[in-house]
Amino acid sequence: MHSGTHPFDGSDDDHPRGGQSPLAGIAEVADELSAGMERLLDLVMEARAWGGTEAAVGMRGSEWMTLTARLPWWLVAAVEQVADRIHAIPEVAALLREGVLTLDDVATFVRATREMNGGVLARFDTHAANYAATLSEQGRLHAWTSDIETMIDQLRAPGWANR
């Protein structure tokens, strides 16, 4: 959960329109949405362990979530991508569980590292988690996903930075 990470107290007396700022309400919804996405990931993992989704509903879990539960396809895709790789990225996954990273952050990481596996992915998982912790301490966590994507581009093409 990401409670308390938003710097808005709900008052904005200096706002040209006066009165209460909607930012505190937006921050509250963001926290609830983030918690809901993390809960959805837990349930998808549980459904995969259960293994009876297709037999029970006659379609894959992702299809059921989109067609029957009417979840947005982008959310289902992100949850499925993270569920596919969560065991291969234990350190980044731990930061998701601790509320340091969001599901969207981890889904971006998963997409960016899709070509990695084995020892390379394990080392990058450790590096990315340590980097996220450092950025979090500095209050700069917003830069994590773009920095990770840049690092991966540099790994793919070592001369990339010299262009």
N, C-alpha and C positions, 0 to 999 in steps of 0.2 A: 504494500500500500504506500502511497506517496503523500500521505497527509503531512501538512506542515511545511511542504516544500514551496508553497506559493506565497509570495510576499504581499498579498493583498488582504487587507483587514476588512474590506467592504465599505469603508468610508472614503469619500472623495469630495471633500468640501470645496476644493479648488477647481473642480470640474465646471466648465462653462454652464452646464445645465443644472449643476448643484445636485444634492441628494446622494443616494446610494449608488456606488459603482456596481455594474454587473460583473466585474472581474472576479469578485469573491465567489459568486454563484457559478461562474464558468470554471474556476479552479476546483470547486467542490464536485461538479459534474465530471471534470477530468479525473479526479481521484477515484470517483465511483466507477467510471468507465474503465480505467486502468485495472482496478480490482476485479471488475467483471471479466475483462479479457484474460487475466491471470486465472480466474476460476474456470473460464471456458477451456483454457489449455489443460488444467487439471482434469476436467471432465472428458476431454478428448483422449488424454492419456489413459484414463480409467476405462473408457469405451474400447480403446485398442487392446488393453489388457483383458477385458471381458471377452472380446473377439466375436460377439454375436450380433453385431450391428446389421450386417447384410442380411442375415437370416431373419432377424427380428423385423426389419422395416423394408426389406427388398431392395435396398440401394446402399451405396457406400455412405459412410458417415458424413463426408464433405457434401455429398448431394443432399442428404437429409437436412443438414444444417442450413443449406442454402434454400432448398425448395420447401421444406416443411416448417422448419424453425424460422425461416425468412431472415436469416442473418446476412449481412452484406458479404458479397463474394470476396472482397478484399480482406475482410476480417477472417473468414474461413480459410483463405489461402495462407495468410500469415500464421494462423494457429497451426495449420497442417504442416507448414514448412518447419516451424519450430519443433513441433512434435516429432517430425521425422529425424531431426538431428540433435535433439536435446541431450541424449546420452553421450554424444560425441563431443559436447562442449560443456563439460561439467562446471568449469569455473565461471564462464559467462552465464550459464543457467543459474548458478548460485546467486549471482548479482541480480538476476530477475526475481528470484525468490525473496531476496532481501529488500527489494524495492528500489535498488540503485538504478537498474536499467528497466525500461518498459518492454512490453511484448513487441512493440514496433521496433525498438532498438535491436532486440535479439533477432527479430525476423530479418532486419536489414543485414545484420551480421551473418546470419545463415545464408541469405542469398549471395552475399559477397564472398563467402568461403565455400560455396557449393563445389568448387573444383578441388578443394583440399580434402585430404583424409590422412589417417594414420598419424605418424609422428609430427608431420608438418602442421596438421590441424591442432594437435594437442599443444604444440609449442605456441601456436598463434592464439589459441584459446587462453593460455596462461598470460601471454603478453597483452592481449586485449582486455582481459579482466584486470590486470594490474594497472593498465593505462586508464581504464574506466574509474578505478578506485582513486587514482591520482587526480584525474579531472574532477571527480566528485568532491574531493577535499578542497580543490581550488575554486569550486563553484562554476566550473566550465564544462560540465557534462554534456551540454548541448552540442559540443563539437565532436563528441565521440564517434558517431556514425560516419560523418564525412571524413574524419581523420582515418578511421579504419578502412574505408573504401580507398582512400589515397594510399595507405600503406600496402594494401593488396595490389593496387595498380603498380606500385614500385617493386613489389616482389615478382610480379608477372614479367615486368620489363625493367631490369635494373637500370637501364639508361634513361628511363622515363623522366626522372628528376632533372636531367641535363638538357631536356628539350627546350 
